[in-house]
Amino acid sequence: MIDLEGRLALVTGGSRGIGAACVRYLSAAGVAVAFSWREQEEKAQELIRDLAETGRRVWALQAYLGEKAECERLVRETVGQLGGLDILIHNAGIWTGGDIDTMPDEVWRQTMQINLDSAFYLTRAAVPHLRGKEHSRIIYVSSTAGQRGEAGHSYYAASKGGVQCLTKSLAVELAPDGITVNAVAPGWVHTDMVTGELTREEYETACREIPRGRMASPEDIAGPVLFLASDLAAHITGEILNVNGGSVLCG
């Protein structure tokens, strides 16, 4: 097992899906974790209870990441709870469908605010706490949509493409400060967000189009995130790590 004992992390969108899997993996590796939730308080408290039995330190903080002030407050309260910060994992995001002709302006704005603006504001707030430390990591959860586009989800794809450009830009900018910046780009993942949007037929079609024959589990994504947070990835920065079962070969 990767040993990250004593390190301090913030995971956004940590009450369910990929975020919750990241919280569990980090906690198992010895990390003290704060995670944000927006609406899923029951799931957040359930995760807290599960991990409390292991004796690990975990905190849940409510935040709406579509607002700059909320992003800054989340980082500030995380540092207050944990006593510092070593790892920022930005996983929170939204995914809705809609064609360009019918997409409401407010959906475009909300998608950009939650998926892309929040990455910028959270990072800007976190960098002073990460700078100059030996094990500082920033990891974004992006998407294959940000690499190849996604018809019917153009605004989601645009937001995730922005996250990937942010990753590469900040990797160079923050390298002198000892901070690595990377992203994980999942393909289809079996989460509430995906299964709530797809019909059974669409789900089965998506699985057939993946060379490995199934959607990823949240844990399939959390493992690579944990790797990037570890010392094994100390010299990796500016990378987009594809985790898609072979469905998009763009590495």
C-alpha positions in Angstrom: 0.0 0.0 0.0 1.2 3.5 -0.7 2.1 5.2 2.6 1.1 8.9 2.8 0.9 9.0 6.6 0.7 12.5 8.0 -0.2 14.3 4.8 -3.3 16.6 4.5 -5.7 16.6 1.6 -8.8 18.4 0.3 -11.1 16.4 -2.0 -14.0 18.3 -3.7 -17.2 16.5 -4.4 -16.2 13.8 -2.0 -19.6 12.5 -0.8 -20.2 10.0 -3.5 -18.8 8.4 -6.7 -15.2 9.1 -7.7 -14.7 11.7 -4.9 -15.8 9.3 -2.2 -13.5 6.6 -3.6 -10.6 9.1 -3.5 -11.4 9.9 0.1 -11.4 6.2 1.1 -8.1 5.5 -0.7 -6.4 8.5 0.7 -7.6 7.8 4.2 -6.4 4.2 3.9 -3.0 5.5 2.9 -2.8 7.6 6.1 -3.9 11.0 4.8 -6.1 13.3 6.9 -8.9 14.3 4.5 -11.4 17.1 4.3 -14.0 16.7 1.5 -16.7 19.0 0.2 -20.3 18.1 -0.5 -23.1 20.3 -1.8 -26.4 18.4 -1.5 -25.6 14.8 -0.4 -25.4 15.4 3.3 -26.6 11.9 4.2 -24.0 10.3 1.9 -21.3 12.6 3.4 -22.2 11.6 6.9 -22.3 7.9 6.0 -18.8 8.2 4.6 -17.6 10.0 7.8 -19.2 7.2 9.9 -17.5 4.4 7.9 -14.1 6.0 8.1 -14.4 6.9 11.8 -14.4 3.1 12.5 -10.9 3.0 11.1 -9.7 5.7 13.4 -8.8 8.0 10.5 -9.3 11.8 10.5 -12.0 12.9 8.0 -14.1 16.1 7.8 -17.0 17.0 5.6 -17.6 20.6 4.6 -20.5 21.9 2.6 -19.7 24.2 -0.3 -21.2 25.4 -3.6 -18.2 25.6 -5.9 -19.9 27.7 -8.5 -19.0 30.8 -6.4 -15.5 32.2 -6.0 -16.1 33.1 -2.3 -17.2 29.6 -1.6 -14.1 28.1 -3.1 -11.9 30.4 -1.0 -13.9 29.6 2.1 -13.6 25.9 1.5 -9.8 26.1 1.3 -9.6 28.4 4.4 -11.8 26.1 6.5 -9.9 23.0 5.3 -6.6 24.5 6.4 -8.2 25.5 9.7 -9.5 21.9 10.3 -6.4 20.0 9.1 -3.7 22.5 10.2 -2.3 22.8 6.6 -2.6 21.3 3.1 -0.5 19.0 1.0 -2.8 17.7 -1.6 -5.7 19.3 -3.6 -7.9 16.9 -5.5 -10.6 18.8 -7.5 -13.2 16.2 -8.5 -16.5 18.1 -8.2 -18.3 18.7 -11.5 -21.7 18.6 -13.3 -22.6 16.8 -16.5 -25.9 17.5 -18.4 -26.9 17.0 -21.9 -28.1 19.5 -24.5 -27.6 20.6 -28.1 -26.0 23.9 -29.0 -29.3 25.2 -30.4 -31.3 24.6 -27.2 -28.7 24.9 -24.5 -29.8 27.6 -22.0 -27.3 30.3 -21.2 -27.6 29.6 -17.5 -26.5 25.9 -18.1 -23.4 27.1 -19.9 -22.5 29.5 -17.2 -23.2 27.0 -14.4 -21.1 24.3 -16.1 -18.2 26.7 -16.6 -18.4 28.0 -13.0 -18.5 24.6 -11.3 -16.2 22.6 -13.6 -13.6 25.2 -14.7 -13.8 28.4 -12.7 -13.8 26.5 -9.4 -10.5 24.8 -10.4 -8.9 28.2 -10.9 -10.3 29.7 -7.7 -9.6 26.6 -5.5 -6.0 26.4 -6.9 -5.3 30.0 -6.3 -6.5 29.8 -2.7 -4.6 26.6 -2.1 -1.2 27.5 -3.7 0.0 29.6 -0.7 -0.4 26.6 1.5 1.2 24.2 -0.9 4.2 26.3 -2.0 7.6 25.3 -0.8 6.6 21.9 0.7 8.1 18.6 -0.2 5.0 16.7 -1.3 2.6 19.2 -2.7 0.2 17.9 -5.3 -2.7 19.3 -7.3 -4.8 16.7 -9.1 -7.8 17.5 -11.3 -10.4 15.0 -12.4 -11.0 15.8 -16.0 -12.6 13.7 -18.8 -12.1 12.1 -22.1 -14.6 14.7 -23.3 -12.0 17.3 -22.8 -9.7 15.5 -25.2 -11.9 14.5 -28.0 -15.1 16.6 -27.5 -18.5 15.2 -26.9 -21.5 15.8 -29.1 -24.5 16.9 -27.2 -22.3 17.9 -24.2 -20.2 20.6 -25.8 -20.2 22.9 -22.8 -19.1 20.0 -20.5 -16.3 19.1 -23.0 -15.2 22.7 -23.2 -15.0 23.0 -19.4 -12.9 19.8 -19.1 -10.7 20.9 -22.0 -10.1 24.1 -20.0 -9.1 22.0 -17.0 -6.5 20.1 -19.0 -5.0 23.3 -20.4 -4.9 24.7 -16.8 -3.1 21.5 -15.7 -0.4 21.9 -18.3 0.0 25.7 -17.7 0.2 25.4 -13.9 2.5 22.4 -14.0 5.2 24.7 -15.5 4.3 27.8 -13.5 4.3 26.0 -10.1 7.2 23.6 -10.7 9.7 26.0 -9.1 7.5 26.1 -6.0 7.7 22.3 -5.6 4.1 21.7 -6.7 3.2 19.0 -9.2 0.0 19.5 -11.2 -1.7 16.6 -13.0 -5.1 15.4 -14.2 -6.8 12.1 -14.5 -9.1 11.8 -17.5 -11.8 9.1 -17.0 -14.0 7.8 -19.7 -17.4 6.3 -18.7 -17.6 5.7 -15.0 -20.4 3.9 -13.2 -21.6 6.7 -10.9 -24.9 8.2 -10.0 -24.3 11.1 -12.3 -23.9 8.8 -15.3 -26.5 6.2 -14.6 -29.0 8.9 -13.8 -28.6 10.3 -17.3 -28.4 7.1 -19.5 -31.1 4.7 -20.4 -30.4 1.0 -19.9 -29.9 0.7 -23.7 -27.5 3.7 -23.8 -25.6 2.2 -20.8 -25.2 -1.1 -22.5 -24.1 0.5 -25.8 -21.5 2.5 -24.0 -20.1 -0.6 -22.3 -19.9 -2.4 -25.6 -17.8 0.4 -27.1 -15.2 0.2 -24.4 -12.5 -2.4 -25.3 -12.4 -3.7 -21.8 -16.1 -4.3 -22.0 -17.3 -2.3 -18.9 -17.5 1.1 -17.4 -14.9 2.0 -14.8 -15.8 1.9 -11.2 -15.0 4.9 -9.0 -12.2 2.9 -7.5 -10.6 2.5 -11.0 -10.2 6.3 -11.0 -9.2 6.7 -7.4 -6.3 4.4 -7.7 -4.5 6.5 -10.4 -5.4 9.6 -8.3 -3.7 8.0 -5.3 -0.6 7.2 -7.4 -0.3 10.8 -8.6 -0.6 12.0 -5.0 2.2 9.7 -3.9 6.0 9.9 -4.0 6.0 7.4 -6.9 4.8 10.3 -9.1 7.2 12.8 -7.7 8.7 13.6 -11.1 5.4 13.6 -13.0 3.8 16.9 -13.7 1.7 18.4 -16.5 0.3 15.0 -17.5 -3.2 13.9 -18.4 -3.5 10.3 -17.2 -6.1 8.5 -19.3 -8.3 5.9 -17.4 -10.9 4.8 -20.0 -10.5 1.1 -20.6 -9.0 1.7 -24.0 -11.9 3.7 -25.5 -9.8 6.9 -26.2 -6.2 6.2 -27.2 -4.8 9.7 -27.0 -1.9 9.4 -24.5 
